[in-house]
Amino acid sequence: MTLALDHRSDSSLAWRNRLAAWTPRLVLLPTILASVLYVLIFTLWTLWISVSNSTLLPNLTYGGFKHYVALWNHQRWTIAYTNLFVFGSLYVLGSLILGTFLAILIDQRVRGESVWRAIYLYPLAISFVVTGTSWRWILDPSTGIEAMLRNMGFENASFDWIVNRDMAIYCVVIAGMWQASGFAMALILAGLRSVDQDLIKAAQIDGASMARIYRRVVLPSIRPIFVAVLVILLQFAIKTFDLVYALTGGGPGLSTNVPAIYVYDLMFQRGQIGQGAAAAIMILLALAAVLVPYALYMAWRQRREAANG
């Protein structure tokens, strides 16, 4: 009798253990299935449309790479890619530098640290559409900084970057940096707080200044954090659509046109779904050029850490 009860108890415990092991998988199953459906299948569908004879309506017959050739021969696409390079470079570097600077300031254990962190992180809680709309009001010559300066008596004040073809892209950079620098600050600050304090104390005993300690000891030790922030910001830059659309609409002219806006225009304004799909695949390749090396780097780093114990 006792053996039967013990066997039943062991079976019940094993069943509960199996259920506990499978519960997270069952919870994640709908998300995994949705990801397979909406990412993998629709990506393959877009890839096929890009090499088909599709124009206004889908045509599943194979058409070769004519949409890609037409895309790269179009001046607007080359301008969009150039704008993406300019915006992405300045946006990522500016957000990293500003975020690092803010993180170092807060790392000094300033009074009201939680308040400052909340202020710097606040832009991250705002959608890109709201950010673009707000900065459009600020930068518009008729309602923003220029109008304010003229109302203060500076009649010759001029700040018309948003309507200047040569300067409009920098308005997008400023708005993007305002939103992303707090995100960079949060991750970098977490990295700074994880640095072994014994290293800092040893450097102080050797007579190193705080600037030198940060430059030679602290910041190099959180290099993986910088790599992660860099990759995430590059993703934001490549996929940028709503910020640019709300701020400038891609104008004036084509001065702030980016690939995502061009894809939208091809598919939903002109009805050229084949060429639009080709443009979407090019954006996907740009994302892969960022994510695949990062994934390989993380896998290599994990193997090296495992080998080193």
TORLUMZA-801141 format. One record per residue (C-alpha): x, y, z. Coordinates in steps of 0.25 Angstrom, whole numbers, plus 2048, in hexadecimal, padded with zeros to 3 digits. Each point is the difference from the previous one (the first is absolute). Layout:
% residues N
XYZ;...
END
This chain:
% residues 309
800800800;80B80A804;8087FC7F3;7F38037F8;7FE80E806;80F8037FE;7FF7FC7F2;7F48097FE;80780B807;80C7FF7F7;7F78007F3;7F980C805;80D807803;8057FC7F2;7F48057F9;80080D807;80F8027FD;7FD7FD7F1;7F480A800;80980B807;80B7FD7F5;7F58017F4;7F880C805;80A80B7FC;8007F97F2;7F17FF7FF;7FF80F804;80A8047F5;7FA7F77F5;7F680A7FB;80B80A7FF;8097F77F9;7F57FC7F6;7FC80E7FD;80F8047FE;8017F47F6;7F38057F9;80280F800;80F8007FE;8067F47F9;7F47FD7F7;7FD80F7FC;80F8027FE;8007F57F6;7F48057FA;80680E7FE;80D7FA7FB;7F87F97F5;7F780C7FD;80E8087FE;8047F67F5;7F27FE7F9;7F98087F5;7F780780B;7FD80E7FD;7F2806805;7FC7F2804;8077F4804;8057F77F4;8077F4805;8077FD7F3;80F801801;80680D7FA;80E800805;80780B806;7FB80B7F8;7F980780C;80E801807;8068057F4;7F580B7FE;80180380F;80F803800;7FF8087F3;7F6809806;80680D805;7F680180C;8057F2806;80F8047FF;7FC80D807;7F87F980B;80C7F6802;80980C801;7F780780A;7FF7F3808;80F800801;80280E804;7F47FF80A;8047F3806;80F804802;7FD80D807;7F47FA808;8077F4805;80D807803;7F980C806;7F77F8809;80C7F7805;80880C803;7F5808807;7FB7F3807;80E7FD805;80280F805;7F27FF808;8037F3806;80E805805;7F980C806;7F67F8807;80A7F5804;80680B809;7F57FD80A;7FA80E7FE;7F4805809;7F37FC7FB;8057F57F7;7F37F97FE;7FA80D7FB;80B8037F6;7FF7F27FB;7F18017FE;80280D7F8;80A7FA7F7;7F87F47FE;7F38077FE;8028027F0;8017F17FF;7F17FE805;7FB8097F4;7FD7FA7F3;8098057F4;7F38067FA;7FE80980C;80F804800;8008037F1;7F3809802;80680780C;80D8037FA;7F98057F3;7F980A808;80D804807;8088017F3;7F58067F7;80480F7FD;7F1805802;7FE7F980D;80D7FC806;80E806804;80080A7F5;7F3806803;80380080F;80D8087FE;7F980A7F7;7F580280A;80B80380A;80580B7F7;80B7F97F8;7FA8047F3;80B7FA7F7;8007F3808;8007F47F6;7FE7F1803;7FA7F97F4;8087F3800;7F37F87FE;7FD8077F3;80E8007FB;8047F57F7;80E800805;7FD80080F;7F37F8801;8077F3802;80780680D;7F2803805;7FD7F1800;80D7FD806;7FD80A80C;7F27FA802;8057F27FF;80C80280A;7F680780A;7F87F3800;80B7F6800;80B806809;7F87FD80D;7FF7F17FB;80F8007FE;80280780E;7F87F5807;8087F47FA;80D807802;7FD80480E;7FD7F2804;80D7FC7FA;80780A808;7FA7FC80D;8047F17FD;80F8047FF;8097FA80B;80280B80A;80E7FA804;8058047F2;7FC80E802;80680180E;80D7FA7FB;80180A7F5;7FD80B80A;80B7FB809;8098017F4;7FD80F7FF;7F77FF7F3;7F680B7FE;7F17FD7FF;8008037F1;80C7F77FE;7F97F5808;7F48017F7;8088007F3;8097F5804;7F97F780A;7F1802801;7FC8027F1;8097F57FA;7FA7F680A;7F28027FB;8037FF7F2;7F57F57FE;7F680A805;80480A7F5;7FF7F57F5;7F27FC804;7FC80F801;8068027F2;7F97F57FA;7F2804805;80280E7FC;8047FC7F2;7F37F87FF;7F880C804;8088087F5;7FE7F67F5;7F17FE803;7FD80F802;7F38047FA;7F680680A;80A80B805;8048057F3;7F17FF7FA;7FB80880C;80B80A800;8038037F2;7F87F67F7;80D7FD7F9;80180F7FB;80380B7FD;8017F97F2;8087F3803;80980680A;7FC7F780B;7FA7F47F8;8047F3806;7FE7F17FB;7F47FD809;7F980C7FB;8037FD7F1;7FB7F1803;7F3807805;7FF8097F4;8027F57F6;7F67F6806;7F5809805;80180C7F7;8057FB7F3;7FB7F2800;80E7FA7FC;8007F580A;80B7F87F8;80A80B802;7FB80380D;8027F2805;80E8017FA;80380D808;7FA7F980D;80A7F47FD;80C80A7FF;7FC80680E;7FF7F1805;80E7FE7FB;80580C806;7FA7FB80E;8077F37FD;80D8067FE;7FF80680E;7F97F4808;8087F47FA;80E805804;7FA80480D;7FA7F2802;80E7FA7FC;807809809;7F77FC80C;8017F17FD;8108017FF;80080880D;7F77F6807;8097F57FC;80D807804;7FA80380E;7FC7F1801;80E7FC7FC;80680980A;7F77FB80B;
END
